[in-house]
Amino acid sequence: MTRLLELGANVSAIIVCGLVLFLVMHNPRPVRESTVQSGSGLTAGSVFPTLPGITYNRELPTLAFFVNTRCVACKASASDYSDLIQASQRNGERIRLVGVFLSDDQPAGGDLGLSTIANVHVDDFRRYGVYGTPTIILVDTQGKVRDFWIGKLTDQAKRRIEGFIQSNKGV
């Protein structure tokens, strides 16, 4: 009888281990929460590092979207990004839009509403003082950080960005 109980316990342990292994191996890559950290390297008025293929000039300010396709807050803000892009297009594209994805990200796999932006790059965010996603940075025509937003866009932040896009004044 003891041997039968021991055999049952061993079989049960093997089944549980097999189930755990199955779940671990077949579970898709987990969605990461927002990676916002309090120690942002951004400061309004500071010179922003040059983005690939972008020349800051006196004609167009730049609105850069630093996003991660596995970020919950980025996904939740995707419709806001699309709205901002459409606002730019309606306003004659008087602001340059740039999408920057994490180095290990696949922008084609989940564009987060940024698929219509001509300037999309994959890069290491730390190079730009960005340590959390999503981060949106408004860079003026002199290459200085005018303003930035970290985390899911609030309605107030979205209206403020739309105001910059529509007026392009004071940038």
C-alpha positions in Angstrom: 0.0 0.0 0.0 2.8 2.4 0.8 4.4 1.7 -2.5 1.2 2.5 -4.3 0.9 5.8 -2.5 4.5 6.6 -3.3 3.9 5.8 -7.0 0.8 8.0 -7.0 2.7 10.9 -5.5 5.5 10.6 -8.0 3.1 10.5 -10.9 1.2 13.5 -9.6 4.5 15.4 -9.2 5.5 14.6 -12.8 2.1 15.7 -14.1 2.3 19.0 -12.2 5.9 19.7 -13.4 4.8 18.9 -17.0 1.8 21.2 -16.7 4.0 24.1 -15.3 6.6 23.5 -18.1 3.9 23.5 -20.7 2.4 26.8 -19.5 5.8 28.4 -19.3 6.9 27.3 -22.7 3.6 28.2 -24.5 2.8 31.4 -22.7 3.5 34.4 -25.1 5.9 37.1 -24.1 4.3 38.9 -21.2 3.1 42.5 -21.7 5.1 44.9 -19.7 3.6 47.6 -17.7 4.7 51.2 -18.3 8.4 51.5 -17.6 8.1 55.0 -16.3 10.8 55.8 -13.8 11.2 58.9 -11.8 14.7 59.6 -12.9 14.0 60.9 -16.4 17.1 62.4 -18.1 14.9 65.0 -19.8 14.8 68.7 -18.9 12.8 71.4 -20.6 15.2 73.8 -22.3 18.0 71.3 -22.6 19.5 70.5 -26.0 18.0 67.2 -27.3 20.3 64.7 -29.0 19.9 64.5 -32.8 17.6 61.8 -33.9 18.7 59.7 -36.9 18.0 61.5 -40.2 16.7 64.6 -38.5 18.2 68.0 -38.8 16.7 70.6 -36.4 16.1 73.8 -38.3 14.1 77.0 -38.1 11.2 75.5 -40.1 9.8 72.6 -38.2 9.7 71.6 -34.5 9.8 67.9 -33.8 7.4 65.7 -31.9 9.1 62.4 -31.0 7.1 59.4 -29.7 9.3 56.9 -27.7 7.2 53.8 -27.4 7.4 50.0 -26.8 5.0 47.6 -28.4 4.9 45.6 -25.2 4.0 48.6 -23.0 0.4 48.7 -21.7 0.3 52.5 -21.5 1.7 52.8 -25.1 -1.1 50.5 -26.3 -3.7 52.4 -24.3 -2.4 55.7 -25.9 -2.4 54.4 -29.5 -5.6 56.1 -30.5 -4.3 59.4 -29.0 -1.2 59.1 -31.2 -3.3 58.5 -34.2 -5.4 61.6 -33.3 -2.2 63.7 -33.0 -0.9 62.5 -36.4 -4.2 63.3 -38.0 -4.2 66.8 -36.4 -0.7 67.3 -37.9 -1.9 66.2 -41.3 -5.0 68.5 -41.1 -2.7 71.4 -40.1 -0.4 71.0 -43.1 2.2 69.0 -41.3 3.8 72.0 -39.6 5.5 69.8 -37.1 7.8 66.8 -37.8 6.7 63.5 -36.3 9.2 60.8 -35.3 8.5 57.4 -33.9 11.3 55.7 -31.9 11.0 52.1 -30.8 13.1 50.2 -28.3 16.2 48.5 -29.7 14.7 45.0 -29.2 11.3 46.0 -30.4 9.6 45.2 -33.7 7.8 48.3 -35.0 6.2 46.4 -37.8 4.7 44.0 -35.3 2.6 46.6 -33.6 2.8 50.2 -34.8 0.8 51.7 -31.9 -0.9 54.1 -34.3 2.4 55.4 -35.7 2.4 53.5 -39.0 1.8 56.7 -41.0 4.8 58.5 -39.7 7.6 58.7 -42.3 10.4 58.9 -39.7 10.5 55.7 -37.6 13.6 54.4 -35.9 14.7 51.6 -33.6 17.2 52.8 -31.0 18.4 52.7 -27.4 16.2 55.2 -25.5 18.9 56.0 -22.9 20.8 57.8 -25.6 18.1 60.4 -25.5 17.6 60.6 -21.8 14.4 58.5 -22.0 13.9 55.9 -19.3 10.2 55.2 -19.5 7.5 54.5 -22.1 5.6 56.0 -23.5 7.5 59.3 -23.6 6.5 62.1 -26.0 9.0 64.9 -26.5 8.4 68.3 -28.2 11.7 69.6 -29.6 11.8 73.2 -30.9 13.4 74.4 -34.1 16.7 75.0 -32.2 16.9 71.4 -31.0 15.9 72.2 -27.4 13.3 70.2 -25.4 10.3 72.4 -25.2 8.1 70.0 -23.2 7.7 66.3 -22.6 5.1 63.8 -21.3 5.8 60.5 -19.7 3.2 57.8 -19.3 -0.3 57.4 -20.8 -1.4 60.7 -22.3 -4.0 62.6 -20.2 -6.7 64.6 -22.0 -5.0 67.8 -20.8 -1.6 66.7 -22.3 -3.2 65.7 -25.6 -5.0 69.1 -25.9 -1.7 70.9 -25.1 0.1 68.9 -27.8 -2.7 69.5 -30.3 -2.4 73.2 -29.4 1.3 73.1 -30.4 0.5 71.3 -33.6 -2.3 73.7 -34.5 -0.5 77.0 -33.7 3.2 76.1 -33.9 3.6 79.4 -32.0 6.1 79.7 -29.2 7.9 76.6 -30.2 
